[in-house]
Amino acid sequence: MGLVTENAAAGGAEIRVGLIGYGLAGEAFHAPLIAATPGMRLAAIVTSNAERVRQARAGHPGATIVESAERLWERAGELDLVVVASPNRTHVPLAGAALRAGLPVVVDKPFAPAADEGRALVEEARRLGLLLTVFQNRRWDGDFLTLRRLMAEGALGDVHRFESRFERWRPVPKEGWREQGDPAEAGGILYDLGSHLIDQALVLFGPVTHVYAEVDRRRPGARVDDDAFVALTHASGARSHLWMSAVAGDHALRMRVLGSRAAYVKSGMDVQEAALRDGAVPGPGWGEEPEADWGRLGAADAWAPVRTEPGAYPAFYAAVADALRTGGPPPVDPMDSVAGLEIIHAARRSAAEETVVPLRTAQ
């Protein structure tokens, strides 16, 4: 899945990127990370919204602004990569069109509204010999990188329980496609925050055999789930307990990880999203967390602070660039995201039927 494009392979020549969508994902995440990646250039941006056109021109004056993906395909020969950061319902058709135009693709999460659609997209990319990957950026959160390091060092012993939370306080639903009840929109908290939490659990502990979930709509007038709990049993024996919510008045605790030797407890969210939203650009000191926010490692009454690894979202696009130039693997195997979608589907079934759902085959 790592076809080396002619331009990208030419002695380290720049990789020209077309970005579809300039909402929150496109403007705050993808555009600045692409621009900060050595050897990458944001060559084109697709948006038809007049205000976003103005913002895109101001933020990236070297990029060509086009009003539709169709106009982008007309310029396919001038691009080496397409990034799909448009509403969820468009991820599959736009990624498929990019592949058919001969272009490698990065798709924002969630990869697809349905696992079967995501799997078909992976098969098409393989058939065409083109790179396809998913922006599961939370694999490069500082707390997650810290936990992976602690586990690799054996500091926790055998981890048997992973408790992880992405919670917010948004008691009034906002307008927009994320709040629409149509399943094709892939809206709601399970797709939004659950895509991250489930992906992290799969990276840490591997395939899942059983899923239990509680999925609710708590806000008046809500048309999508806004409060959920998902419990995963991994084939490895570990259990992941995942909370995601838009109605959490207290959302300080981020993760609690219990092992045979010690526990790791962390509060607060990774600093990179807030920095990107504020217009910060990756550079020296990027992703560093204040010492006051570091997590703790220990047990009973013996605890010590643990420095949080610097968050590293820029590593995603650096890895994409390397994969395009060398034909190596992408930073995120899209089948990992398909596995996450299977779990989201099982979670919805579990909540509807009030039962534990076995997965026929561990992902």
Solvent accessible surface area in square Angstrom, and as a share of the most:
residue,aa,sasa,rsa
1,M,59,0.27
2,G,14,0.14
3,L,92,0.46
4,V,47,0.27
5,T,18,0.11
6,E,165,0.74
7,N,44,0.22
8,A,0,0.00
9,A,49,0.38
10,A,63,0.49
11,G,84,0.81
12,G,44,0.43
13,A,34,0.26
14,E,70,0.32
15,I,0,0.00
16,R,50,0.18
17,V,0,0.00
18,G,0,0.00
19,L,0,0.00
20,I,7,0.03
21,G,13,0.12
22,Y,6,0.02
23,G,18,0.18
24,L,71,0.35
25,A,16,0.13
26,G,0,0.00
27,E,69,0.31
28,A,11,0.09
29,F,21,0.09
30,H,0,0.00
31,A,0,0.00
32,P,20,0.13
33,L,0,0.00
34,I,0,0.00
35,A,59,0.46
36,A,36,0.28
37,T,7,0.04
38,P,116,0.73
39,G,34,0.32
40,M,15,0.07
41,R,99,0.36
42,L,12,0.06
43,A,13,0.10
44,A,2,0.01
45,I,0,0.00
46,V,11,0.06
47,T,12,0.07
48,S,91,0.59
49,N,72,0.37
50,A,85,0.66
51,E,84,0.38
52,R,103,0.38
53,V,25,0.15
54,R,138,0.50
55,Q,57,0.25
56,A,0,0.00
57,R,147,0.54
58,A,77,0.60
59,G,47,0.45
60,H,32,0.14
61,P,115,0.72
62,G,65,0.63
63,A,11,0.08
64,T,51,0.30
65,I,31,0.16
66,V,14,0.08
67,E,99,0.44
68,S,31,0.20
69,A,9,0.07
70,E,105,0.47
71,R,107,0.39
72,L,0,0.00
73,W,52,0.18
74,E,127,0.57
75,R,78,0.29
76,A,19,0.14
77,G,72,0.70
78,E,86,0.39
79,L,11,0.05
80,D,3,0.01
81,L,0,0.00
82,V,0,0.00
83,V,0,0.00
84,V,0,0.00
85,A,9,0.07
86,S,15,0.10
87,P,51,0.32
88,N,11,0.06
89,R,106,0.39
90,T,38,0.22
91,H,2,0.01
92,V,27,0.15
93,P,77,0.48
94,L,31,0.15
95,A,0,0.00
96,G,2,0.02
97,A,24,0.19
98,A,0,0.00
99,L,1,0.01
100,R,155,0.56
101,A,36,0.28
102,G,44,0.42
103,L,7,0.03
104,P,0,0.00
105,V,0,0.00
106,V,0,0.00
107,V,0,0.00
108,D,15,0.08
109,K,29,0.12
110,P,4,0.03
111,F,2,0.01
112,A,1,0.00
113,P,17,0.11
114,A,33,0.26
115,A,3,0.02
116,D,102,0.53
117,E,70,0.31
118,G,0,0.00
119,R,74,0.27
120,A,56,0.44
121,L,6,0.03
122,V,0,0.00
123,E,100,0.45
124,E,32,0.14
125,A,0,0.00
126,R,127,0.46
127,R,170,0.62
128,L,62,0.31
129,G,26,0.25
130,L,5,0.03
131,L,0,0.00
132,L,0,0.00
133,T,0,0.00
134,V,0,0.00
135,F,3,0.01
136,Q,7,0.03
137,N,6,0.03
138,R,14,0.05
139,R,27,0.10
140,W,38,0.13
141,D,0,0.00
142,G,2,0.02
143,D,3,0.02
144,F,0,0.00
145,L,45,0.22
146,T,0,0.00
147,L,0,0.00
148,R,112,0.41
149,R,74,0.27
150,L,5,0.03
151,M,55,0.25
152,A,91,0.70
153,E,107,0.48
154,G,25,0.24
155,A,26,0.20
156,L,0,0.00
157,G,26,0.25
158,D,112,0.58
159,V,22,0.13
160,H,92,0.41
161,R,68,0.25
162,F,0,0.00
163,E,17,0.08
164,S,0,0.00
165,R,48,0.17
166,F,4,0.02
167,E,29,0.13
168,R,57,0.21
169,W,140,0.49
170,R,83,0.30
171,P,54,0.34
172,V,112,0.64
173,P,41,0.26
174,K,125,0.53
175,E,151,0.68
176,G,36,0.35
177,W,58,0.20
178,R,106,0.39
179,E,26,0.12
180,Q,54,0.24
181,G,40,0.39
182,D,68,0.35
183,P,116,0.73
184,A,39,0.30
185,E,19,0.08
186,A,2,0.02
187,G,9,0.09
188,G,8,0.08
189,I,12,0.06
190,L,0,0.00
191,Y,14,0.05
192,D,32,0.17
193,L,6,0.03
194,G,0,0.00
195,S,12,0.07
196,H,13,0.06
197,L,0,0.00
198,I,1,0.00
199,D,6,0.03
200,Q,1,0.00
201,A,0,0.00
202,L,22,0.11
203,V,41,0.23
204,L,25,0.12
205,F,20,0.08
206,G,22,0.21
207,P,54,0.34
208,V,0,0.00
209,T,36,0.21
210,H,78,0.35
211,V,0,0.00
212,Y,73,0.28
213,A,2,0.02
214,E,82,0.37
215,V,33,0.19
216,D,49,0.25
217,R,155,0.57
218,R,148,0.54
219,R,18,0.07
220,P,120,0.75
221,G,71,0.68
222,A,13,0.10
223,R,112,0.41
224,V,12,0.07
225,D,9,0.05
226,D,1,0.01
227,D,35,0.18
228,A,6,0.05
229,F,32,0.14
230,V,0,0.00
231,A,17,0.13
232,L,1,0.01
233,T,33,0.19
234,H,3,0.01
235,A,65,0.50
236,S,83,0.53
237,G,56,0.54
238,A,6,0.05
239,R,113,0.41
240,S,0,0.00
241,H,40,0.18
242,L,0,0.00
243,W,64,0.23
244,M,0,0.00
245,S,5,0.03
246,A,7,0.05
247,V,37,0.21
248,A,14,0.11
249,G,60,0.57
250,D,114,0.59
251,H,80,0.36
252,A,56,0.44
253,L,59,0.30
254,R,2,0.01
255,M,0,0.00
256,R,92,0.34
257,V,0,0.00
258,L,38,0.19
259,G,14,0.13
260,S,80,0.52
261,R,172,0.63
262,A,15,0.12
263,A,12,0.09
264,Y,0,0.00
265,V,23,0.13
266,K,2,0.01
267,S,54,0.35
268,G,30,0.29
269,M,78,0.35
270,D,13,0.07
271,V,44,0.25
272,Q,1,0.00
273,E,29,0.13
274,A,59,0.46
275,A,28,0.21
276,L,6,0.03
277,R,112,0.41
278,D,125,0.65
279,G,57,0.55
280,A,41,0.32
281,V,105,0.60
282,P,20,0.13
283,G,37,0.36
284,P,150,0.95
285,G,56,0.54
286,W,38,0.13
287,G,8,0.08
288,E,79,0.36
289,E,17,0.08
290,P,76,0.48
291,E,123,0.55
292,A,100,0.78
293,D,68,0.35
294,W,67,0.23
295,G,2,0.02
296,R,109,0.40
297,L,38,0.19
298,G,10,0.10
299,A,48,0.38
300,A,96,0.75
301,D,136,0.71
302,A,68,0.53
303,W,90,0.32
304,A,54,0.42
305,P,99,0.62
306,V,15,0.09
307,R,104,0.38
308,T,5,0.03
309,E,46,0.21
310,P,42,0.26
311,G,3,0.03
312,A,30,0.23
313,Y,0,0.00
314,P,37,0.23
315,A,39,0.30
316,F,0,0.00
317,Y,0,0.00
318,A,51,0.40
319,A,36,0.28
320,V,0,0.00
321,A,5,0.04
322,D,84,0.43
323,A,1,0.01
324,L,0,0.00
325,R,63,0.23
326,T,89,0.52
327,G,32,0.31
328,G,22,0.21
329,P,118,0.74
330,P,26,0.16
331,P,27,0.17
332,V,0,0.00
333,D,65,0.33
334,P,1,0.00
335,M,59,0.26
336,D,51,0.26
337,S,7,0.04
338,V,2,0.01
339,A,11,0.08
340,G,10,0.09
341,L,4,0.02
342,E,53,0.24
343,I,0,0.00
344,I,1,0.01
345,H,59,0.26
346,A,7,0.05
347,A,0,0.00
348,R,83,0.30
349,R,123,0.45
350,S,0,0.00
351,A,25,0.20
352,A,86,0.67
353,E,97,0.44
354,E,152,0.68
355,T,52,0.30
356,V,80,0.46
357,V,5,0.03
358,P,75,0.47
359,L,29,0.14
360,R,244,0.89
361,T,106,0.62
362,A,49,0.38
363,Q,66,0.29
